[in-house]
């Protein structure tokens, strides 16, 4: 087992891909979780926004729904040996016994964030990375690479040079946490993102829009495996 040293704390090495659940995700039929696992994805970030629940299920109570889905997801991901993290809600993350929490720039949290085994933070610039990097983060989610329809409020795109600049600045500022690129990523982007210093990628729409097709998922996992092989030669 490999480990990383982050802010003087040893943590288990993170997978290179995380799947972020889509706003229109089907949580009644979780067969797609099995397909992710079969194709080599071992990390799911559960992201459920209140506006999406109101849009899709106006009769449901948002927080109760979020808790129920998280509990169901925890059961299946535990059975498959997958990592489950929760976006935004430390309460849902705690009560579902998830592996961690992901937070944004504007999220307020009263919980002890150091109690989460995995803690991610979103940034779209070096300035935002430094700001949220004051928290005990395990990794950063940085983006977008390019425009995407998954998020309604999108920051300016970074492009590959943007990642190179942000990651270089983070290292100069003493922030060595892994960076996950996000936002409109396709398999052919992986080499350029990793060469720019990214550690991994976070995906949503690309996989969801394919119906979580095995071939689509494997296009990403195979590209990452190929990159690792080439750089070990």
C-alpha positions as YAML, in Angstrom:
chain: A
units: angstrom
residues:
- id: 1
  name: UNK
  ca: [0.00, 0.00, 0.00]
- id: 2
  name: UNK
  ca: [1.33, 3.43, -0.99]
- id: 3
  name: UNK
  ca: [1.02, 6.54, 1.14]
- id: 4
  name: UNK
  ca: [1.35, 10.29, 0.65]
- id: 5
  name: UNK
  ca: [2.60, 12.84, 3.14]
- id: 6
  name: UNK
  ca: [0.31, 15.89, 3.33]
- id: 7
  name: UNK
  ca: [0.89, 18.63, 5.92]
- id: 8
  name: UNK
  ca: [2.90, 16.21, 8.06]
- id: 9
  name: UNK
  ca: [0.06, 13.64, 8.06]
- id: 10
  name: UNK
  ca: [0.38, 10.29, 6.30]
- id: 11
  name: UNK
  ca: [-2.68, 9.30, 4.29]
- id: 12
  name: UNK
  ca: [-3.52, 6.40, 2.01]
- id: 13
  name: UNK
  ca: [-2.85, 7.21, -1.64]
- id: 14
  name: UNK
  ca: [-6.02, 8.35, -3.38]
- id: 15
  name: UNK
  ca: [-7.39, 6.76, -6.56]
- id: 16
  name: UNK
  ca: [-6.75, 8.76, -9.73]
- id: 17
  name: UNK
  ca: [-10.44, 9.05, -10.69]
- id: 18
  name: UNK
  ca: [-13.45, 10.13, -8.73]
- id: 19
  name: UNK
  ca: [-16.97, 10.06, -10.14]
- id: 20
  name: UNK
  ca: [-19.18, 12.95, -9.02]
- id: 21
  name: UNK
  ca: [-22.86, 12.09, -9.14]
- id: 22
  name: UNK
  ca: [-24.88, 13.98, -11.74]
- id: 23
  name: UNK
  ca: [-27.83, 16.30, -10.91]
- id: 24
  name: UNK
  ca: [-30.15, 13.84, -12.70]
- id: 25
  name: UNK
  ca: [-28.59, 10.69, -11.25]
- id: 26
  name: UNK
  ca: [-30.86, 7.65, -10.75]
- id: 27
  name: UNK
  ca: [-30.50, 6.62, -7.10]
- id: 28
  name: UNK
  ca: [-33.35, 4.11, -7.28]
- id: 29
  name: UNK
  ca: [-31.37, 1.74, -9.50]
- id: 30
  name: UNK
  ca: [-27.73, 1.63, -8.39]
- id: 31
  name: UNK
  ca: [-26.53, -0.81, -11.04]
- id: 32
  name: UNK
  ca: [-24.40, 2.01, -12.42]
- id: 33
  name: UNK
  ca: [-22.27, 1.84, -9.27]
- id: 34
  name: UNK
  ca: [-21.39, -1.75, -10.16]
- id: 35
  name: UNK
  ca: [-20.42, -0.66, -13.69]
- id: 36
  name: UNK
  ca: [-18.14, 2.05, -12.32]
- id: 37
  name: UNK
  ca: [-16.50, -0.52, -10.08]
- id: 38
  name: UNK
  ca: [-16.17, -3.08, -12.87]
- id: 39
  name: UNK
  ca: [-14.48, -0.54, -15.12]
- id: 40
  name: UNK
  ca: [-11.93, 0.47, -12.48]
- id: 41
  name: UNK
  ca: [-13.45, 3.50, -10.71]
- id: 42
  name: UNK
  ca: [-13.22, 3.08, -6.94]
- id: 43
  name: UNK
  ca: [-14.30, 6.51, -5.67]
- id: 44
  name: UNK
  ca: [-17.71, 8.22, -5.80]
- id: 45
  name: UNK
  ca: [-18.43, 11.74, -4.58]
- id: 46
  name: UNK
  ca: [-22.11, 12.05, -3.71]
- id: 47
  name: UNK
  ca: [-23.27, 15.52, -4.80]
- id: 48
  name: UNK
  ca: [-26.96, 16.35, -4.30]
- id: 49
  name: UNK
  ca: [-28.04, 20.00, -4.49]
- id: 50
  name: UNK
  ca: [-31.28, 21.26, -3.00]
- id: 51
  name: UNK
  ca: [-32.38, 22.99, -6.21]
- id: 52
  name: UNK
  ca: [-32.05, 19.73, -8.13]
- id: 53
  name: UNK
  ca: [-34.13, 17.81, -5.60]
- id: 54
  name: UNK
  ca: [-36.83, 20.51, -5.71]
- id: 55
  name: UNK
  ca: [-36.80, 20.38, -9.51]
- id: 56
  name: UNK
  ca: [-37.01, 16.60, -9.75]
- id: 57
  name: UNK
  ca: [-38.91, 15.65, -6.61]
- id: 58
  name: UNK
  ca: [-40.88, 18.64, -5.29]
- id: 59
  name: UNK
  ca: [-42.71, 16.38, -2.84]
- id: 60
  name: UNK
  ca: [-39.50, 15.24, -1.10]
- id: 61
  name: UNK
  ca: [-37.72, 16.85, 1.84]
- id: 62
  name: UNK
  ca: [-34.23, 17.71, 0.64]
- id: 63
  name: UNK
  ca: [-32.17, 16.76, 3.69]
- id: 64
  name: UNK
  ca: [-34.17, 13.58, 4.36]
- id: 65
  name: UNK
  ca: [-33.68, 12.55, 0.73]
- id: 66
  name: UNK
  ca: [-29.94, 13.32, 0.89]
- id: 67
  name: UNK
  ca: [-29.59, 11.19, 4.04]
- id: 68
  name: UNK
  ca: [-31.54, 8.28, 2.53]
- id: 69
  name: UNK
  ca: [-29.47, 8.28, -0.66]
- id: 70
  name: UNK
  ca: [-26.21, 8.54, 1.26]
- id: 71
  name: UNK
  ca: [-27.16, 5.57, 3.43]
- id: 72
  name: UNK
  ca: [-27.98, 3.47, 0.35]
- id: 73
  name: UNK
  ca: [-24.77, 4.54, -1.36]
- id: 74
  name: UNK
  ca: [-22.71, 3.72, 1.73]
- id: 75
  name: UNK
  ca: [-24.09, 0.17, 1.82]
- id: 76
  name: UNK
  ca: [-23.23, -0.59, -1.80]
- id: 77
  name: UNK
  ca: [-19.87, 1.20, -1.88]
- id: 78
  name: UNK
  ca: [-18.79, -0.57, 1.32]
- id: 79
  name: UNK
  ca: [-19.76, -3.92, -0.17]
- id: 80
  name: UNK
  ca: [-17.69, -3.16, -3.28]
- id: 81
  name: UNK
  ca: [-14.72, -1.71, -1.37]
- id: 82
  name: UNK
  ca: [-15.22, 1.73, -2.92]
- id: 83
  name: UNK
  ca: [-14.58, 5.14, -1.39]
- id: 84
  name: UNK
  ca: [-17.64, 7.33, -0.78]
- id: 85
  name: UNK
  ca: [-17.32, 11.03, -0.03]
- id: 86
  name: UNK
  ca: [-20.14, 13.56, 0.34]
- id: 87
  name: UNK
  ca: [-20.28, 17.02, -1.20]
- id: 88
  name: UNK
  ca: [-21.12, 20.01, 1.03]
- id: 89
  name: UNK
  ca: [-23.02, 18.39, 3.91]
- id: 90
  name: UNK
  ca: [-20.83, 17.41, 6.87]
- id: 91
  name: UNK
  ca: [-24.00, 16.19, 8.62]
- id: 92
  name: UNK
  ca: [-24.82, 13.72, 5.83]
- id: 93
  name: UNK
  ca: [-21.18, 12.66, 5.59]
- id: 94
  name: UNK
  ca: [-21.02, 11.99, 9.32]
- id: 95
  name: UNK
  ca: [-24.30, 10.12, 9.72]
- id: 96
  name: UNK
  ca: [-23.79, 7.96, 6.63]
- id: 97
  name: UNK
  ca: [-20.28, 7.01, 7.84]
- id: 98
  name: UNK
  ca: [-18.85, 8.11, 4.51]
- id: 99
  name: UNK
  ca: [-15.09, 8.20, 3.96]
- id: 100
  name: UNK
  ca: [-14.94, 11.95, 3.68]
- id: 101
  name: UNK
  ca: [-16.31, 15.35, 2.74]
- id: 102
  name: UNK
  ca: [-15.83, 17.78, -0.15]
- id: 103
  name: UNK
  ca: [-16.46, 21.48, 0.40]
- id: 104
  name: UNK
  ca: [-16.65, 24.60, -1.73]
- id: 105
  name: UNK
  ca: [-15.44, 28.15, -1.25]
- id: 106
  name: UNK
  ca: [-18.72, 29.38, 0.23]
- id: 107
  name: UNK
  ca: [-19.66, 26.40, 2.41]
- id: 108
  name: UNK
  ca: [-20.04, 26.91, 6.17]
- id: 109
  name: UNK
  ca: [-19.20, 24.02, 8.45]
- id: 110
  name: UNK
  ca: [-19.32, 23.71, 12.20]
- id: 111
  name: UNK
  ca: [-18.02, 20.15, 12.38]
- id: 112
  name: UNK
  ca: [-14.45, 19.22, 13.20]
- id: 113
  name: UNK
  ca: [-13.16, 18.92, 9.65]
- id: 114
  name: UNK
  ca: [-10.07, 17.06, 10.83]
- id: 115
  name: UNK
  ca: [-12.32, 14.16, 11.79]
- id: 116
  name: UNK
  ca: [-12.89, 13.30, 8.13]
- id: 117
  name: UNK
  ca: [-10.46, 10.80, 6.65]
- id: 118
  name: UNK
  ca: [-10.65, 12.52, 3.26]
- id: 119
  name: UNK
  ca: [-11.34, 16.25, 2.96]
- id: 120
  name: UNK
  ca: [-11.46, 17.92, -0.44]
- id: 121
  name: UNK
  ca: [-11.83, 21.57, -1.36]
- id: 122
  name: UNK
  ca: [-12.83, 23.32, -4.59]
- id: 123
  name: UNK
  ca: [-10.83, 26.12, -6.17]
- id: 124
  name: UNK
  ca: [-10.67, 27.76, -9.58]
- id: 125
  name: UNK
  ca: [-7.56, 29.89, -9.12]
- id: 126
  name: UNK
  ca: [-4.38, 30.07, -7.09]
- id: 127
  name: UNK
  ca: [-5.97, 32.71, -4.86]
- id: 128
  name: UNK
  ca: [-8.93, 30.44, -4.08]
- id: 129
  name: UNK
  ca: [-6.61, 27.48, -3.51]
- id: 130
  name: UNK
  ca: [-4.59, 29.47, -0.96]
- id: 131
  name: UNK
  ca: [-7.79, 30.61, 0.77]
- id: 132
  name: UNK
  ca: [-9.41, 27.18, 1.12]
- id: 133
  name: UNK
  ca: [-5.99, 25.61, 1.67]
- id: 134
  name: UNK
  ca: [-6.04, 27.01, 5.20]
- id: 135
  name: UNK
  ca: [-8.29, 24.06, 6.02]
- id: 136
  name: UNK
  ca: [-6.79, 20.60, 6.64]
- id: 137
  name: UNK
  ca: [-7.41, 19.44, 3.07]
- id: 138
  name: UNK
  ca: [-6.45, 16.03, 1.73]
- id: 139
  name: UNK
  ca: [-6.80, 17.11, -1.90]
- id: 140
  name: UNK
  ca: [-7.97, 19.95, -4.14]
- id: 141
  name: UNK
  ca: [-10.58, 19.82, -6.90]
- id: 142
  name: UNK
  ca: [-9.52, 22.50, -9.36]
- id: 143
  name: UNK
  ca: [-11.23, 23.61, -12.54]
- id: 144
  name: UNK
  ca: [-12.90, 23.85, -14.88]
- id: 145
  name: UNK
  ca: [-10.67, 22.68, -17.70]
- id: 146
  name: UNK
  ca: [-13.37, 23.73, -20.17]
- id: 147
  name: UNK
  ca: [-17.07, 24.62, -20.15]
- id: 148
  name: UNK
  ca: [-19.52, 22.00, -18.87]
- id: 149
  name: UNK
  ca: [-23.28, 21.76, -18.46]
- id: 150
  name: UNK
  ca: [-23.13, 19.83, -15.17]
- id: 151
  name: UNK
  ca: [-22.60, 22.94, -13.05]
- id: 152
  name: UNK
  ca: [-24.93, 25.89, -13.52]
- id: 153
  name: UNK
  ca: [-22.50, 28.45, -12.09]
- id: 154
  name: UNK
  ca: [-19.18, 28.01, -13.84]
- id: 155
  name: UNK
  ca: [-15.92, 29.84, -13.18]
- id: 156
  name: UNK
  ca: [-13.66, 30.91, -16.09]
- id: 157
  name: UNK
  ca: [-12.01, 27.94, -17.79]
- id: 158
  name: UNK
  ca: [-8.38, 27.22, -16.95]
- id: 159
  name: UNK
  ca: [-7.08, 25.28, -19.93]
- id: 160
  name: UNK
  ca: [-3.91, 23.22, -19.62]
- id: 161
  name: UNK
  ca: [-1.62, 26.21, -19.08]
- id: 162
  name: UNK
  ca: [-3.95, 27.43, -16.36]
- id: 163
  name: UNK
  ca: [-3.48, 24.16, -14.48]
- id: 164
  name: UNK
  ca: [0.27, 24.35, -14.91]
- id: 165
  name: UNK
  ca: [0.31, 27.88, -13.50]
- id: 166
  name: UNK
  ca: [-2.02, 27.15, -10.54]
- id: 167
  name: UNK
  ca: [-0.28, 23.93, -9.55]
- id: 168
  name: UNK
  ca: [3.16, 25.53, -9.82]
- id: 169
  name: UNK
  ca: [1.98, 28.39, -7.62]
- id: 170
  name: UNK
  ca: [0.52, 25.97, -5.08]
- id: 171
  name: UNK
  ca: [3.81, 24.12, -4.82]
- id: 172
  name: UNK
  ca: [5.68, 27.40, -4.35]
- id: 173
  name: UNK
  ca: [3.23, 28.21, -1.54]
- id: 174
  name: UNK
  ca: [4.02, 24.88, 0.14]
- id: 175
  name: UNK
  ca: [0.75, 23.17, -0.78]
- id: 176
  name: UNK
  ca: [1.60, 19.65, -1.88]
- id: 177
  name: UNK
  ca: [-1.84, 18.06, -1.79]
- id: 178
  name: UNK
  ca: [-2.98, 16.13, -4.89]
- id: 179
  name: UNK
  ca: [-4.90, 18.15, -7.46]
- id: 180
  name: UNK
  ca: [-7.91, 16.66, -9.25]
- id: 181
  name: UNK
  ca: [-8.82, 18.37, -12.52]
- id: 182
  name: UNK
  ca: [-12.50, 18.78, -13.30]
- id: 183
  name: UNK
  ca: [-14.74, 20.21, -15.99]
- id: 184
  name: UNK
  ca: [-15.41, 18.82, -19.45]
- id: 185
  name: UNK
  ca: [-12.52, 16.36, -19.40]
- id: 186
  name: UNK
  ca: [-12.20, 13.75, -22.17]
- id: 187
  name: UNK
  ca: [-9.76, 10.79, -22.20]
- id: 188
  name: UNK
  ca: [-7.32, 12.53, -24.58]
- id: 189
  name: UNK
  ca: [-6.88, 15.33, -21.99]
- id: 190
  name: UNK
  ca: [-5.37, 13.07, -19.34]
- id: 191
  name: UNK
  ca: [-1.74, 13.09, -20.47]
- id: 192
  name: UNK
  ca: [-1.66, 16.88, -20.79]
- id: 193
  name: UNK
  ca: [-3.34, 17.34, -17.39]
- id: 194
  name: UNK
  ca: [-0.95, 14.96, -15.66]
- id: 195
  name: UNK
  ca: [2.04, 16.55, -17.41]
- id: 196
  name: UNK
  ca: [0.77, 19.90, -16.07]
- id: 197
  name: UNK
  ca: [0.95, 18.51, -12.54]
- id: 198
  name: UNK
  ca: [-2.56, 17.18, -11.88]
- id: 199
  name: UNK
  ca: [-2.74, 14.01, -9.81]
- id: 200
  name: UNK
  ca: [-6.15, 12.82, -10.94]
- id: 201
  name: UNK
  ca: [-9.46, 13.72, -12.56]
- id: 202
  name: UNK
  ca: [-13.05, 14.12, -11.42]
- id: 203
  name: UNK
  ca: [-15.79, 13.17, -13.88]
- id: 204
  name: UNK
  ca: [-19.55, 13.53, -14.02]
- id: 205
  name: UNK
  ca: [-21.32, 14.45, -17.26]
- id: 206
  name: UNK
  ca: [-19.02, 12.50, -19.57]
- id: 207
  name: UNK
  ca: [-19.91, 9.24, -17.83]
- id: 208
  name: UNK
  ca: [-23.52, 10.05, -16.95]
- id: 209
  name: UNK
  ca: [-24.42, 11.07, -20.51]
- id: 210
  name: UNK
  ca: [-23.23, 7.67, -21.75]
- id: 211
  name: UNK
  ca: [-25.55, 5.84, -19.36]
- id: 212
  name: UNK
  ca: [-22.45, 4.86, -17.34]
- id: 213
  name: UNK
  ca: [-21.37, 2.69, -20.28]
- id: 214
  name: UNK
  ca: [-18.44, 0.39, -19.55]
- id: 215
  name: UNK
  ca: [-16.62, 1.41, -22.74]
- id: 216
  name: UNK
  ca: [-16.86, 5.10, -21.82]
- id: 217
  name: UNK
  ca: [-15.59, 4.54, -18.29]
- id: 218
  name: UNK
  ca: [-12.78, 2.29, -19.48]
- id: 219
  name: UNK
  ca: [-11.65, 4.90, -21.98]
- id: 220
  name: UNK
  ca: [-10.68, 7.03, -18.97]
- id: 221
  name: UNK
  ca: [-9.29, 4.29, -16.71]
- id: 222
  name: UNK
  ca: [-7.27, 2.76, -19.57]
- id: 223
  name: UNK
  ca: [-5.78, 6.15, -20.47]
- id: 224
  name: UNK
  ca: [-4.67, 6.63, -16.86]
- id: 225
  name: UNK
  ca: [-3.21, 3.14, -16.72]
- id: 226
  name: UNK
  ca: [-1.36, 3.74, -20.01]
- id: 227
  name: UNK
  ca: [0.05, 7.03, -18.74]
- id: 228
  name: UNK
  ca: [1.32, 5.34, -15.59]
- id: 229
  name: UNK
  ca: [2.94, 2.57, -17.62]
- id: 230
  name: UNK
  ca: [4.69, 5.01, -19.93]
- id: 231
  name: UNK
  ca: [6.08, 7.04, -17.03]
- id: 232
  name: UNK
  ca: [7.42, 3.96, -15.24]
- id: 233
  name: UNK
  ca: [9.59, 2.99, -18.20]
...
